[in-house]
Amino acid sequence: MILDEIIARTKVDLERKKKEFPLEWLGRSLAYNPFPPRDVHKVLKSTKENPYRIIAEIKKASPSKGVIREDFDPLTIAKAYEEGGADALSILTEPHYFKGDIEYLTQIRRYVPMPLLRKDFIIDKYQLVEALVYGADFVLLIAKALTRKQLKELLEYTWHLGMEALVEIHDKKDLIKAIFAGANIIGINHRNLETFEMDMSLSERLIPLIPNSKIIVAESGIYEHEQVKHLHDVGADAFLVGEHFMRQDDIASALKKLKGETV
Ligand SMILES: O=C(O)c1ccccc1NCC(=O)[C@H](O)[C@H](O)COP(=O)(O)O
């Protein structure tokens, strides 16, 4: 089970980090934090003027695809996303399976204006403080990786720190967890994180069950404008896209095309 494996590895790293840099130490650096979190609601909610909100992902590798992009410079990619009109960036910070690095958040935050998502396997409040210190505006919380109680506690602590969370679901059980925890932003991941199977009709089935007040993000397997248009028509506000962009030479043009702009 890959998700269990990633979480077990994350726990080992976490114990080491907590010894090396105790929470009190990390917390102290918040006094000098140059990166207060920014409002992500207004950039992710679809409007008439800007219907297709894009969260563009920076990821070198993944368990299902291996290395996706050899020529990988996170800041260059972030700038291309800015040029293409991305609304927010999703930055993989998990080091072993996605070849990410938490330092990418700080590097990118200095140079691009869009809100940043810390995309990782968050199971502990320590990682939320870390996300804030390194410059994240919002974090990923995966419903399947957490109990109801854990999800609620982590979500509330995220808000306490002034950040937001994208709460990711893959079925009705996850959705119920997300609603009970009080999630404002719900991501429907078309990818099953255990089997890697894709179900592109999942958004169609789950969106009608989500209260209107929530911001809805369609995640994974998105590569053409027709898909974005269809998912928007069934109620999605924003679209999380990784692999498609990571495989492009001209990332900015690919982003514009995905939004339906003529390039
Ligand atoms: O993608 C994987 O192999 C994976 C495995 C285990 C946990 C998470 C995983 N991926 C995270 C994601 O779902 C994607 O990075 C994200 O939604 C973007 O998807 P895509 O556009 O298909 O790269």
PDBQT file of the ligand as one rigid body, heavy atoms in Angstrom, charges set to zero:
ROOT
HETATM    1  O1  LIG A 301       0.688  10.558  -8.516  1.00  0.00    +0.000 OA
HETATM    2  C1  LIG A 301       1.005   9.608  -7.764  1.00  0.00    +0.000 C 
HETATM    3  O2  LIG A 301       1.642   8.625  -8.147  1.00  0.00    +0.000 OA
HETATM    4  C2  LIG A 301       0.628   9.679  -6.317  1.00  0.00    +0.000 A 
HETATM    5  C3  LIG A 301       0.850   8.550  -5.510  1.00  0.00    +0.000 A 
HETATM    6  C4  LIG A 301       0.527   8.587  -4.171  1.00  0.00    +0.000 A 
HETATM    7  C5  LIG A 301       0.010   9.735  -3.609  1.00  0.00    +0.000 A 
HETATM    8  C6  LIG A 301      -0.203  10.868  -4.410  1.00  0.00    +0.000 A 
HETATM    9  C7  LIG A 301       0.099  10.831  -5.750  1.00  0.00    +0.000 A 
HETATM   10  N1  LIG A 301      -0.069  11.920  -6.554  1.00  0.00    +0.000 N 
HETATM   11  C8  LIG A 301      -0.529  13.174  -6.120  1.00  0.00    +0.000 C 
HETATM   12  C9  LIG A 301      -1.510  13.683  -7.098  1.00  0.00    +0.000 C 
HETATM   13  O3  LIG A 301      -2.613  13.236  -7.063  1.00  0.00    +0.000 OA
HETATM   14  C10 LIG A 301      -1.057  14.610  -8.197  1.00  0.00    +0.000 C 
HETATM   15  O4  LIG A 301       0.227  15.086  -7.962  1.00  0.00    +0.000 OA
HETATM   16  C11 LIG A 301      -1.941  15.807  -8.519  1.00  0.00    +0.000 C 
HETATM   17  O5  LIG A 301      -3.289  15.641  -8.277  1.00  0.00    +0.000 OA
HETATM   18  C12 LIG A 301      -1.726  16.200 -10.001  1.00  0.00    +0.000 C 
HETATM   19  O6  LIG A 301      -2.052  15.116 -10.839  1.00  0.00    +0.000 OA
HETATM   20  P1  LIG A 301      -1.526  15.000 -12.340  1.00  0.00    +0.000 P 
HETATM   21  O7  LIG A 301      -1.988  16.227 -13.084  1.00  0.00    +0.000 OA
HETATM   22  O8  LIG A 301      -2.164  13.776 -12.889  1.00  0.00    +0.000 OA
HETATM   23  O9  LIG A 301      -0.042  14.941 -12.288  1.00  0.00    +0.000 OA
ENDROOT
TORSDOF 0
